[in-house]
Amino acid sequence: MVKKHFCDKCGKEINNLSSADFDDMFNSVSSEFGNESSIIQPQLCNKCEKGYNKIVDETNKRIKDYLKEK
C-alpha cells in the first residue's frame, strides 16, 4: 500500500517513504518493549524543514546561553 505524505505546514505532497518506513518499524519495536510513546515529528517538505530546523537550532542556542548564565 502506498502512503501519501503531505507537509504539515504548507500542505505540499512530499515523498517521504524511507523515513516513514523507519518510523513505523521503530514504533512497532518500541511498543513490543512496553514503551507506548511514538516518534512525534512534523512531516515537512524540504523548504519548510529548513525553516523548522532553523527555529530548533536557534531555540537550542538560546537555551544553551540561558543555562550558561545560571
Helices and strands as residue ranges (DSSP letters): E 5-6, E 13-14, H 17-32, H 46-69
